[in-house]
Amino acid sequence: MAQKRVGVIGFPVEHSLSPIMHNAAFKALGMDDEWLYDAMSIPPDILRYGIREPKNHGYIGINVTIPHKQAIMEYVRPDEKARAIGAVNTIDFRTNLGTNTDADGLIDDLKANNVALEGERVLVLGAGGASRAGVYGLVREGAEVAIVNRTKSRAENLVSELQKTAGINDVAVMTLDESSEWGMSLIVNCTSVGLHPNITQSPWINGVPFPDEITVYDMVYRPANTAFMQQCVAHGGRAIGGLGMLVRQGAIAFELWTGVKPPIDVMFDALREVLEKREG
Ligand code: ATR
């Protein structure tokens, strides 16, 4: 019987892939006698009480997912990253610290794929929570970042928020048309466009010339090869799906709780296996 518990809270949370990858890592490391990762569904209206449950039951820590990432900040001590990004996705109950591993998960995966960031022009598509983490991480790595979003005012709000929370200046907001001539080497899709089941949709609208020979990182990982990634490859570019970001944001949390670096490949394989089954 596992005594050391970790898990994820969300609503709904039944389809979360986090238990699969974390438990696969525990097993591969021979830690599964002691450690268990499970998913807890907590409706937003009872979050204040719901958050006490895992804490009172002796959980070491939890991940936090949709829709609680912002609201949970009230009940923990957000660290610098969480405050900058405006969201908590990982809690350590031993210290009650809340952090955010999304930005580092993205950056770790870009680096693992040898994508250059320092001094590079990087276009971010989207202006939600995922985008805010992405922009924060990319700017910290020395990239010159611009944002394109369907709703331009939301991108402008994001820029002014990041200015307040992280002291980040010089992030441009542009239209897709303008961006096609900006000369970026990398585009990071932080929108949900193209996500299963809308697999024929792309955030790069038809009629706007697709830049040649660039790199696309698509945070969407289902399907594994999105329409946006296909457009990029058809224009001589390189496309990377977002599964690695999911794995690496989880791996950072895993190490925080356990003090052990998890086997990244094992986590990847476990996810690919279930995703292939779900696609089929
Ligand atoms: P998250 O927290 O995961 O980032 P979100 O806050 O709902 O999620 O943000 C979703 C992003 O995808 C937004 O940038 C959204 O654009 P709007 O701000 O204009 O809503 C973008 N998005 C979602 N569906 C879209 C679509 N069909 N076309 C273009 N952008 C879309």
py3Dmol code that shows the C-alpha trace and the ligand (Angstrom):
import py3Dmol

protein = """\
ATOM      1  CA  MET A   1       0.000   0.000   0.000  1.00  0.00           C
ATOM      2  CA  ALA A   2       1.404   3.301  -1.110  1.00  0.00           C
ATOM      3  CA  GLN A   3       2.047   5.757   1.698  1.00  0.00           C
ATOM      4  CA  LYS A   4       3.364   8.670  -0.269  1.00  0.00           C
ATOM      5  CA  ARG A   5       0.663  10.173  -2.360  1.00  0.00           C
ATOM      6  CA  VAL A   6       0.663  12.799  -5.056  1.00  0.00           C
ATOM      7  CA  GLY A   7      -1.972  13.580  -7.639  1.00  0.00           C
ATOM      8  CA  VAL A   8      -3.821  16.065  -9.780  1.00  0.00           C
ATOM      9  CA  ILE A   9      -6.910  18.120  -9.052  1.00  0.00           C
ATOM     10  CA  GLY A  10      -9.152  19.450 -11.805  1.00  0.00           C
ATOM     11  CA  PHE A  11     -12.715  19.419 -13.047  1.00  0.00           C
ATOM     12  CA  PRO A  12     -13.245  17.234 -14.905  1.00  0.00           C
ATOM     13  CA  VAL A  13     -10.038  15.302 -14.386  1.00  0.00           C
ATOM     14  CA  GLU A  14     -10.943  11.762 -15.454  1.00  0.00           C
ATOM     15  CA  HIS A  15      -9.146  12.080 -18.786  1.00  0.00           C
ATOM     16  CA  SER A  16      -5.942  13.516 -17.317  1.00  0.00           C
ATOM     17  CA  LEU A  17      -2.821  11.776 -18.616  1.00  0.00           C
ATOM     18  CA  SER A  18      -0.758  12.756 -15.574  1.00  0.00           C
ATOM     19  CA  PRO A  19      -1.500   9.623 -13.488  1.00  0.00           C
ATOM     20  CA  ILE A  20      -0.341   7.454 -16.391  1.00  0.00           C
ATOM     21  CA  MET A  21       3.031   9.121 -16.831  1.00  0.00           C
ATOM     22  CA  HIS A  22       3.817   9.606 -13.144  1.00  0.00           C
ATOM     23  CA  ASN A  23       2.851   6.062 -12.154  1.00  0.00           C
ATOM     24  CA  ALA A  24       4.860   4.677 -15.085  1.00  0.00           C
ATOM     25  CA  ALA A  25       7.877   6.579 -13.737  1.00  0.00           C
ATOM     26  CA  PHE A  26       7.311   5.310 -10.168  1.00  0.00           C
ATOM     27  CA  LYS A  27       7.127   1.762 -11.497  1.00  0.00           C
ATOM     28  CA  ALA A  28      10.263   2.048 -13.635  1.00  0.00           C
ATOM     29  CA  LEU A  29      12.185   3.376 -10.630  1.00  0.00           C
ATOM     30  CA  GLY A  30      10.846   0.663  -8.298  1.00  0.00           C
ATOM     31  CA  MET A  31       9.126   3.385  -6.242  1.00  0.00           C
ATOM     32  CA  ASP A  32       5.571   2.191  -6.834  1.00  0.00           C
ATOM     33  CA  ASP A  33       5.341   0.318  -3.506  1.00  0.00           C
ATOM     34  CA  GLU A  34       5.724   3.613  -1.736  1.00  0.00           C
ATOM     35  CA  TRP A  35       4.383   6.221  -4.167  1.00  0.00           C
ATOM     36  CA  LEU A  36       1.057   6.602  -5.956  1.00  0.00           C
ATOM     37  CA  TYR A  37      -0.294   9.369  -8.209  1.00  0.00           C
ATOM     38  CA  ASP A  38      -4.055   9.708  -8.580  1.00  0.00           C
ATOM     39  CA  ALA A  39      -6.638  12.127  -9.961  1.00  0.00           C
ATOM     40  CA  MET A  40      -9.190  14.016  -7.857  1.00  0.00           C
ATOM     41  CA  SER A  41     -12.181  15.779  -9.319  1.00  0.00           C
ATOM     42  CA  ILE A  42     -12.987  18.973  -7.405  1.00  0.00           C
ATOM     43  CA  PRO A  43     -15.775  21.274  -8.643  1.00  0.00           C
ATOM     44  CA  PRO A  44     -14.781  24.974  -8.722  1.00  0.00           C
ATOM     45  CA  ASP A  45     -17.439  26.074  -6.206  1.00  0.00           C
ATOM     46  CA  ILE A  46     -15.925  23.944  -3.444  1.00  0.00           C
ATOM     47  CA  LEU A  47     -12.234  24.522  -4.238  1.00  0.00           C
ATOM     48  CA  ARG A  48     -11.618  26.228  -0.871  1.00  0.00           C
ATOM     49  CA  TYR A  49     -12.667  23.046   0.972  1.00  0.00           C
ATOM     50  CA  GLY A  50     -11.637  20.639  -1.753  1.00  0.00           C
ATOM     51  CA  ILE A  51      -8.002  21.688  -1.556  1.00  0.00           C
ATOM     52  CA  ARG A  52      -7.926  20.660   2.120  1.00  0.00           C
ATOM     53  CA  GLU A  53      -8.793  17.066   1.242  1.00  0.00           C
ATOM     54  CA  PRO A  54      -5.494  15.947  -0.269  1.00  0.00           C
ATOM     55  CA  LYS A  55      -3.611  18.029   2.301  1.00  0.00           C
ATOM     56  CA  ASN A  56      -5.462  16.440   5.243  1.00  0.00           C
ATOM     57  CA  HIS A  57      -4.981  13.010   3.732  1.00  0.00           C
ATOM     58  CA  GLY A  58      -1.227  13.437   3.807  1.00  0.00           C
ATOM     59  CA  TYR A  59      -0.533  14.074   0.138  1.00  0.00           C
ATOM     60  CA  ILE A  60       3.017  15.318  -0.446  1.00  0.00           C
ATOM     61  CA  GLY A  61       1.901  17.528  -3.303  1.00  0.00           C
ATOM     62  CA  ILE A  62      -0.442  17.868  -6.244  1.00  0.00           C
ATOM     63  CA  ASN A  63      -0.673  19.151  -9.760  1.00  0.00           C
ATOM     64  CA  VAL A  64      -3.438  21.586 -10.514  1.00  0.00           C
ATOM     65  CA  THR A  65      -5.200  21.673 -13.852  1.00  0.00           C
ATOM     66  CA  ILE A  66      -8.166  23.309 -15.567  1.00  0.00           C
ATOM     67  CA  PRO A  67     -10.130  25.176 -14.215  1.00  0.00           C
ATOM     68  CA  HIS A  68      -8.282  25.703 -10.900  1.00  0.00           C
ATOM     69  CA  LYS A  69      -4.859  27.024 -11.946  1.00  0.00           C
ATOM     70  CA  GLN A  70      -5.638  30.688 -11.213  1.00  0.00           C
ATOM     71  CA  ALA A  71      -8.120  30.311  -8.349  1.00  0.00           C
ATOM     72  CA  ILE A  72      -5.798  28.041  -6.369  1.00  0.00           C
ATOM     73  CA  MET A  73      -3.284  30.873  -5.964  1.00  0.00           C
ATOM     74  CA  GLU A  74      -5.347  32.196  -3.051  1.00  0.00           C
ATOM     75  CA  TYR A  75      -4.788  29.025  -1.006  1.00  0.00           C
ATOM     76  CA  VAL A  76      -1.030  28.549  -1.425  1.00  0.00           C
ATOM     77  CA  ARG A  77       2.138  30.644  -1.349  1.00  0.00           C
ATOM     78  CA  PRO A  78       2.830  31.281  -5.036  1.00  0.00           C
ATOM     79  CA  ASP A  79       6.544  31.467  -5.889  1.00  0.00           C
ATOM     80  CA  GLU A  80       8.058  33.984  -8.299  1.00  0.00           C
ATOM     81  CA  LYS A  81       7.293  31.912 -11.410  1.00  0.00           C
ATOM     82  CA  ALA A  82       3.681  31.287 -10.425  1.00  0.00           C
ATOM     83  CA  ARG A  83       3.164  34.986  -9.707  1.00  0.00           C
ATOM     84  CA  ALA A  84       4.735  35.974 -13.013  1.00  0.00           C
ATOM     85  CA  ILE A  85       2.634  33.494 -14.982  1.00  0.00           C
ATOM     86  CA  GLY A  86      -0.473  34.164 -12.889  1.00  0.00           C
ATOM     87  CA  ALA A  87      -1.178  30.483 -12.351  1.00  0.00           C
ATOM     88  CA  VAL A  88      -0.099  27.546 -10.171  1.00  0.00           C
ATOM     89  CA  ASN A  89       0.148  24.048 -11.622  1.00  0.00           C
ATOM     90  CA  THR A  90       2.199  22.345  -8.886  1.00  0.00           C
ATOM     91  CA  ILE A  91       1.914  22.464  -5.088  1.00  0.00           C
ATOM     92  CA  ASP A  92       4.230  21.107  -2.417  1.00  0.00           C
ATOM     93  CA  PHE A  93       2.124  20.670   0.738  1.00  0.00           C
ATOM     94  CA  ARG A  94       5.222  20.345   2.925  1.00  0.00           C
ATOM     95  CA  THR A  95       5.883  24.051   2.352  1.00  0.00           C
ATOM     96  CA  ASN A  96       2.508  25.082   0.906  1.00  0.00           C
ATOM     97  CA  LEU A  97       4.464  26.585  -1.999  1.00  0.00           C
ATOM     98  CA  GLY A  98       2.746  26.802  -5.362  1.00  0.00           C
ATOM     99  CA  THR A  99       4.855  26.933  -8.478  1.00  0.00           C
ATOM    100  CA  ASN A 100       4.336  26.711 -12.217  1.00  0.00           C
ATOM    101  CA  THR A 101       6.285  24.177 -14.263  1.00  0.00           C
ATOM    102  CA  ASP A 102       4.659  24.919 -17.647  1.00  0.00           C
ATOM    103  CA  ALA A 103       7.183  27.512 -18.803  1.00  0.00           C
ATOM    104  CA  ASP A 104      10.152  25.338 -17.821  1.00  0.00           C
ATOM    105  CA  GLY A 105       8.463  22.294 -19.371  1.00  0.00           C
ATOM    106  CA  LEU A 106       8.222  24.113 -22.688  1.00  0.00           C
ATOM    107  CA  ILE A 107      11.770  25.475 -22.523  1.00  0.00           C
ATOM    108  CA  ASP A 108      13.232  22.097 -21.475  1.00  0.00           C
ATOM    109  CA  ASP A 109      11.516  20.435 -24.428  1.00  0.00           C
ATOM    110  CA  LEU A 110      12.665  23.091 -26.904  1.00  0.00           C
ATOM    111  CA  LYS A 111      16.218  22.659 -25.618  1.00  0.00           C
ATOM    112  CA  ALA A 112      15.967  18.863 -25.769  1.00  0.00           C
ATOM    113  CA  ASN A 113      15.072  19.352 -29.439  1.00  0.00           C
ATOM    114  CA  ASN A 114      18.026  21.725 -29.962  1.00  0.00           C
ATOM    115  CA  VAL A 115      15.831  24.692 -30.852  1.00  0.00           C
ATOM    116  CA  ALA A 116      17.760  27.977 -30.575  1.00  0.00           C
ATOM    117  CA  LEU A 117      16.078  30.672 -28.463  1.00  0.00           C
ATOM    118  CA  GLU A 118      18.586  33.327 -27.443  1.00  0.00           C
ATOM    119  CA  GLY A 119      18.395  36.329 -29.766  1.00  0.00           C
ATOM    120  CA  GLU A 120      15.833  34.539 -31.965  1.00  0.00           C
ATOM    121  CA  ARG A 121      12.505  35.980 -33.064  1.00  0.00           C
ATOM    122  CA  VAL A 122       9.734  33.770 -31.708  1.00  0.00           C
ATOM    123  CA  LEU A 123       6.064  34.154 -32.577  1.00  0.00           C
ATOM    124  CA  VAL A 124       3.545  32.979 -29.974  1.00  0.00           C
ATOM    125  CA  LEU A 125       0.020  32.156 -31.146  1.00  0.00           C
ATOM    126  CA  GLY A 126      -2.667  32.605 -28.492  1.00  0.00           C
ATOM    127  CA  ALA A 127      -3.213  34.742 -25.417  1.00  0.00           C
ATOM    128  CA  GLY A 128      -4.581  32.405 -22.742  1.00  0.00           C
ATOM    129  CA  GLY A 129      -2.845  30.817 -19.769  1.00  0.00           C
ATOM    130  CA  ALA A 130      -0.654  28.536 -21.875  1.00  0.00           C
ATOM    131  CA  SER A 131       0.523  31.502 -23.887  1.00  0.00           C
ATOM    132  CA  ARG A 132       1.386  33.524 -20.776  1.00  0.00           C
ATOM    133  CA  ALA A 133       3.604  30.701 -19.509  1.00  0.00           C
ATOM    134  CA  GLY A 134       5.156  30.364 -22.964  1.00  0.00           C
ATOM    135  CA  VAL A 135       5.915  34.060 -23.398  1.00  0.00           C
ATOM    136  CA  TYR A 136       7.407  34.244 -19.889  1.00  0.00           C
ATOM    137  CA  GLY A 137       9.688  31.263 -20.523  1.00  0.00           C
ATOM    138  CA  LEU A 138      10.772  32.386 -23.982  1.00  0.00           C
ATOM    139  CA  VAL A 139      11.596  35.956 -22.906  1.00  0.00           C
ATOM    140  CA  ARG A 140      13.649  34.618 -19.996  1.00  0.00           C
ATOM    141  CA  GLU A 141      15.694  32.614 -22.505  1.00  0.00           C
ATOM    142  CA  GLY A 142      16.541  35.802 -24.392  1.00  0.00           C
ATOM    143  CA  ALA A 143      14.115  35.410 -27.295  1.00  0.00           C
ATOM    144  CA  GLU A 144      12.453  38.376 -28.971  1.00  0.00           C
ATOM    145  CA  VAL A 145       8.756  37.537 -28.687  1.00  0.00           C
ATOM    146  CA  ALA A 146       5.664  38.687 -30.559  1.00  0.00           C
ATOM    147  CA  ILE A 147       2.086  37.540 -29.997  1.00  0.00           C
ATOM    148  CA  VAL A 148      -0.733  36.973 -32.477  1.00  0.00           C
ATOM    149  CA  ASN A 149      -4.200  36.235 -31.158  1.00  0.00           C
ATOM    150  CA  ARG A 150      -7.659  36.020 -32.713  1.00  0.00           C
ATOM    151  CA  THR A 151      -8.811  38.579 -30.131  1.00  0.00           C
ATOM    152  CA  LYS A 152      -6.092  41.223 -30.278  1.00  0.00           C
ATOM    153  CA  SER A 153      -7.176  43.000 -27.074  1.00  0.00           C
ATOM    154  CA  ARG A 154      -6.555  39.816 -25.108  1.00  0.00           C
ATOM    155  CA  ALA A 155      -2.965  39.718 -26.376  1.00  0.00           C
ATOM    156  CA  GLU A 156      -2.532  43.360 -25.345  1.00  0.00           C
ATOM    157  CA  ASN A 157      -3.875  42.531 -21.878  1.00  0.00           C
ATOM    158  CA  LEU A 158      -1.455  39.644 -21.603  1.00  0.00           C
ATOM    159  CA  VAL A 159       1.467  41.926 -22.436  1.00  0.00           C
ATOM    160  CA  SER A 160       0.449  44.483 -19.806  1.00  0.00           C
ATOM    161  CA  GLU A 161      -0.089  41.726 -17.213  1.00  0.00           C
ATOM    162  CA  LEU A 162       3.398  40.325 -17.844  1.00  0.00           C
ATOM    163  CA  GLN A 163       4.799  43.811 -17.528  1.00  0.00           C
ATOM    164  CA  LYS A 164       3.237  44.090 -14.066  1.00  0.00           C
ATOM    165  CA  THR A 165       3.934  40.587 -12.773  1.00  0.00           C
ATOM    166  CA  ALA A 166       7.323  39.887 -14.345  1.00  0.00           C
ATOM    167  CA  GLY A 167       8.713  43.248 -15.438  1.00  0.00           C
ATOM    168  CA  ILE A 168       8.728  41.985 -19.028  1.00  0.00           C
ATOM    169  CA  ASN A 169       8.800  44.725 -21.669  1.00  0.00           C
ATOM    170  CA  ASP A 170       9.168  44.718 -25.448  1.00  0.00           C
ATOM    171  CA  VAL A 171       6.714  41.938 -26.305  1.00  0.00           C
ATOM    172  CA  ALA A 172       4.991  42.973 -29.532  1.00  0.00           C
ATOM    173  CA  VAL A 173       1.394  42.291 -30.516  1.00  0.00           C
ATOM    174  CA  MET A 174       0.776  41.903 -34.239  1.00  0.00           C
ATOM    175  CA  THR A 175      -1.643  40.493 -36.772  1.00  0.00           C
ATOM    176  CA  LEU A 176      -1.009  37.192 -38.509  1.00  0.00           C
ATOM    177  CA  ASP A 177      -0.450  39.110 -41.759  1.00  0.00           C
ATOM    178  CA  GLU A 178       2.214  41.280 -40.158  1.00  0.00           C
ATOM    179  CA  SER A 179       3.859  38.304 -38.505  1.00  0.00           C
ATOM    180  CA  SER A 180       4.293  36.448 -41.795  1.00  0.00           C
ATOM    181  CA  GLU A 181       6.933  39.035 -42.729  1.00  0.00           C
ATOM    182  CA  TRP A 182       8.476  39.429 -39.279  1.00  0.00           C
ATOM    183  CA  GLY A 183      11.258  36.892 -39.848  1.00  0.00           C
ATOM    184  CA  MET A 184      10.766  34.554 -36.877  1.00  0.00           C
ATOM    185  CA  SER A 185      12.702  31.308 -36.666  1.00  0.00           C
ATOM    186  CA  LEU A 186      10.141  29.639 -34.376  1.00  0.00           C
ATOM    187  CA  ILE A 187       6.355  29.692 -33.911  1.00  0.00           C
ATOM    188  CA  VAL A 188       4.855  28.264 -30.723  1.00  0.00           C
ATOM    189  CA  ASN A 189       1.164  27.416 -30.958  1.00  0.00           C
ATOM    190  CA  CYS A 190      -0.418  28.052 -27.562  1.00  0.00           C
ATOM    191  CA  THR A 191      -4.010  28.006 -28.860  1.00  0.00           C
ATOM    192  CA  SER A 192      -6.252  24.974 -28.780  1.00  0.00           C
ATOM    193  CA  VAL A 193      -6.837  25.135 -32.532  1.00  0.00           C
ATOM    194  CA  GLY A 194      -6.268  21.761 -34.185  1.00  0.00           C
ATOM    195  CA  LEU A 195      -6.944  19.798 -31.015  1.00  0.00           C
ATOM    196  CA  HIS A 196      -8.803  16.500 -31.441  1.00  0.00           C
ATOM    197  CA  PRO A 197     -11.509  16.212 -32.794  1.00  0.00           C
ATOM    198  CA  ASN A 198     -11.001  19.407 -34.867  1.00  0.00           C
ATOM    199  CA  ILE A 199      -7.929  17.945 -36.506  1.00  0.00           C
ATOM    200  CA  THR A 200      -8.230  19.750 -39.858  1.00  0.00           C
ATOM    201  CA  GLN A 201      -8.101  23.209 -38.246  1.00  0.00           C
ATOM    202  CA  SER A 202      -4.926  25.264 -38.019  1.00  0.00           C
ATOM    203  CA  PRO A 203      -4.172  28.543 -36.244  1.00  0.00           C
ATOM    204  CA  TRP A 204      -2.372  29.609 -39.463  1.00  0.00           C
ATOM    205  CA  ILE A 205      -5.261  30.807 -41.611  1.00  0.00           C
ATOM    206  CA  ASN A 206      -5.428  29.999 -45.317  1.00  0.00           C
ATOM    207  CA  GLY A 207      -4.494  32.957 -47.467  1.00  0.00           C
ATOM    208  CA  VAL A 208      -1.679  34.195 -45.233  1.00  0.00           C
ATOM    209  CA  PRO A 209       1.631  33.018 -46.736  1.00  0.00           C
ATOM    210  CA  PHE A 210       3.214  30.354 -44.535  1.00  0.00           C
ATOM    211  CA  PRO A 211       6.851  31.173 -43.734  1.00  0.00           C
ATOM    212  CA  ASP A 212       9.430  28.848 -45.274  1.00  0.00           C
ATOM    213  CA  GLU A 213      11.970  26.755 -43.377  1.00  0.00           C
ATOM    214  CA  ILE A 214      10.997  27.678 -39.836  1.00  0.00           C
ATOM    215  CA  THR A 215      10.393  25.569 -36.723  1.00  0.00           C
ATOM    216  CA  VAL A 216       6.899  25.039 -35.320  1.00  0.00           C
ATOM    217  CA  TYR A 217       6.277  23.894 -31.761  1.00  0.00           C
ATOM    218  CA  ASP A 218       2.635  22.912 -31.301  1.00  0.00           C
ATOM    219  CA  MET A 219       1.476  22.641 -27.677  1.00  0.00           C
ATOM    220  CA  VAL A 220      -1.376  20.523 -29.037  1.00  0.00           C
ATOM    221  CA  TYR A 221      -0.293  16.865 -28.728  1.00  0.00           C
ATOM    222  CA  ARG A 222      -3.494  15.182 -29.806  1.00  0.00           C
ATOM    223  CA  PRO A 223      -3.230  14.378 -32.699  1.00  0.00           C
ATOM    224  CA  ALA A 224       0.533  13.802 -32.664  1.00  0.00           C
ATOM    225  CA  ASN A 225       0.882  15.438 -36.095  1.00  0.00           C
ATOM    226  CA  THR A 226      -1.435  18.454 -36.248  1.00  0.00           C
ATOM    227  CA  ALA A 227      -2.605  20.279 -39.387  1.00  0.00           C
ATOM    228  CA  PHE A 228      -0.367  23.215 -38.347  1.00  0.00           C
ATOM    229  CA  MET A 229       2.660  20.927 -38.096  1.00  0.00           C
ATOM    230  CA  GLN A 230       1.858  19.507 -41.540  1.00  0.00           C
ATOM    231  CA  GLN A 231       1.696  23.022 -43.041  1.00  0.00           C
ATOM    232  CA  CYS A 232       5.107  23.777 -41.564  1.00  0.00           C
ATOM    233  CA  VAL A 233       6.724  20.635 -42.971  1.00  0.00           C
ATOM    234  CA  ALA A 234       5.123  21.263 -46.388  1.00  0.00           C
ATOM    235  CA  HIS A 235       6.995  24.606 -46.367  1.00  0.00           C
ATOM    236  CA  GLY A 236      10.350  23.023 -45.670  1.00  0.00           C
ATOM    237  CA  GLY A 237      10.194  23.545 -41.901  1.00  0.00           C
ATOM    238  CA  ARG A 238      10.590  21.398 -38.807  1.00  0.00           C
ATOM    239  CA  ALA A 239       7.606  20.552 -36.601  1.00  0.00           C
ATOM    240  CA  ILE A 240       7.579  19.390 -32.974  1.00  0.00           C
ATOM    241  CA  GLY A 241       4.427  18.236 -31.166  1.00  0.00           C
ATOM    242  CA  GLY A 242       3.652  19.228 -27.585  1.00  0.00           C
ATOM    243  CA  LEU A 243       3.780  15.863 -25.853  1.00  0.00           C
ATOM    244  CA  GLY A 244       7.290  16.601 -24.633  1.00  0.00           C
ATOM    245  CA  MET A 245       6.099  19.725 -22.824  1.00  0.00           C
ATOM    246  CA  LEU A 246       3.472  17.679 -20.984  1.00  0.00           C
ATOM    247  CA  VAL A 247       6.109  15.128 -19.983  1.00  0.00           C
ATOM    248  CA  ARG A 248       8.703  17.692 -18.927  1.00  0.00           C
ATOM    249  CA  GLN A 249       6.361  19.921 -16.892  1.00  0.00           C
ATOM    250  CA  GLY A 250       5.379  16.723 -15.072  1.00  0.00           C
ATOM    251  CA  ALA A 251       8.980  15.631 -14.660  1.00  0.00           C
ATOM    252  CA  ILE A 252       9.854  18.906 -12.901  1.00  0.00           C
ATOM    253  CA  ALA A 253       6.968  18.368 -10.438  1.00  0.00           C
ATOM    254  CA  PHE A 254       8.004  14.734  -9.922  1.00  0.00           C
ATOM    255  CA  GLU A 255      11.521  15.772  -8.963  1.00  0.00           C
ATOM    256  CA  LEU A 256      10.222  18.509  -6.661  1.00  0.00           C
ATOM    257  CA  TRP A 257       8.112  16.026  -4.679  1.00  0.00           C
ATOM    258  CA  THR A 258      10.425  12.997  -4.684  1.00  0.00           C
ATOM    259  CA  GLY A 259      13.918  14.450  -5.052  1.00  0.00           C
ATOM    260  CA  VAL A 260      14.437  11.929  -7.869  1.00  0.00           C
ATOM    261  CA  LYS A 261      14.786  12.676 -11.587  1.00  0.00           C
ATOM    262  CA  PRO A 262      12.181  10.591 -13.427  1.00  0.00           C
ATOM    263  CA  PRO A 263      12.922   8.607 -16.609  1.00  0.00           C
ATOM    264  CA  ILE A 264      11.648  10.905 -19.374  1.00  0.00           C
ATOM    265  CA  ASP A 265      11.536   8.141 -22.021  1.00  0.00           C
ATOM    266  CA  VAL A 266       9.372   5.915 -19.827  1.00  0.00           C
ATOM    267  CA  MET A 267       6.899   8.765 -19.331  1.00  0.00           C
ATOM    268  CA  PHE A 268       6.830   9.485 -23.076  1.00  0.00           C
ATOM    269  CA  ASP A 269       6.262   5.833 -23.958  1.00  0.00           C
ATOM    270  CA  ALA A 270       3.442   5.451 -21.434  1.00  0.00           C
ATOM    271  CA  LEU A 271       1.654   8.476 -22.901  1.00  0.00           C
ATOM    272  CA  ARG A 272       2.181   7.463 -26.515  1.00  0.00           C
ATOM    273  CA  GLU A 273       0.730   4.054 -25.758  1.00  0.00           C
ATOM    274  CA  VAL A 274      -2.540   5.396 -24.284  1.00  0.00           C
ATOM    275  CA  LEU A 275      -2.855   8.147 -26.887  1.00  0.00           C
ATOM    276  CA  GLU A 276      -2.498   5.638 -29.715  1.00  0.00           C
ATOM    277  CA  LYS A 277      -5.244   3.547 -28.141  1.00  0.00           C
ATOM    278  CA  ARG A 278      -7.510   6.586 -27.731  1.00  0.00           C
ATOM    279  CA  GLU A 279      -6.909   7.641 -31.364  1.00  0.00           C
ATOM    280  CA  GLY A 280      -7.703   4.138 -32.553  1.00  0.00           C
TER     281      GLY A 280
END
"""
ligand_1 = """\
31
ATR
P -5.324 28.148 -22.147
O -5.442 28.513 -20.704
O -5.104 26.686 -22.399
O -4.337 28.978 -22.870
P -7.585 29.717 -23.045
O -7.321 30.748 -22.016
O -8.995 29.272 -23.267
O -6.774 28.388 -22.775
O -6.977 30.263 -24.421
C -7.228 29.613 -25.625
C -6.492 30.343 -26.756
O -6.829 29.703 -27.993
C -6.898 31.803 -26.928
O -5.783 32.508 -27.411
C -7.991 31.726 -27.989
O -8.189 32.909 -28.720
P -9.174 34.079 -28.187
O -8.416 34.789 -27.106
O -9.434 34.924 -29.374
O -10.407 33.366 -27.672
C -7.417 30.665 -28.875
N -8.443 30.018 -29.696
C -9.334 29.082 -29.295
N -10.118 28.704 -30.335
C -9.706 29.429 -31.410
C -10.091 29.476 -32.785
N -11.070 28.707 -33.274
N -9.410 30.304 -33.603
C -8.406 31.096 -33.144
N -7.988 31.080 -31.852
C -8.629 30.271 -31.012
"""
view = py3Dmol.view(width=600, height=400)
view.addModel(protein, "pdb")
view.setStyle({"model": 0}, {"cartoon": {"style": "trace"}})
view.addModel(ligand_1, "xyz")
view.setStyle({"model": 1}, {"stick": {}})
view.zoomTo()
view.show()
